[in-house]
Amino acid sequence: MENGAITQGEGKDPSGWLSEIIGHPVTVKLNSGVVYKGELQSVDGYMNIALEKTEEYVNGAKRRSYGDAFVRGNNVMYIAAN
């Protein structure tokens, strides 16, 4: 590693990236396999996530729509920007 550059395979803090995508559409997959798609409103250091205009998908099929949703961080498998 030269001049502090991060090479592939090294871990880095995702908080900067998460801050950049607030207000944008995201997909959040839970450990249970349930998927939420909505607009990211906030995320904290524990990966607790607040979403707006949220849709819930189970086995690929839309199950419900929520105005606002809160996902507890220990249930999150991943967050992807859409």
Stockholm file with secondary structure:
# STOCKHOLM 1.0

chainA/1-82         MENGAITQGEGKDPSGWLSEIIGHPVTVKLNSGVVYKGELQSVDGYMNIALEKTEEYVNGAKRRSYGDAFVRGNNVMYIAAN
#=GR chainA/1-82 SS CCTTCCCTTCCCCTHHHHHHTTTSEEEEEETTSCEEEEEEEEECTTCCEEEEEEEEEETTEEEEEEEEEEECGGGEEEEEEC
#=GC SS_cons        CCTTCCCTTCCCCTHHHHHHTTTSEEEEEETTSCEEEEEEEEECTTCCEEEEEEEEEETTEEEEEEEEEEECGGGEEEEEEC
//
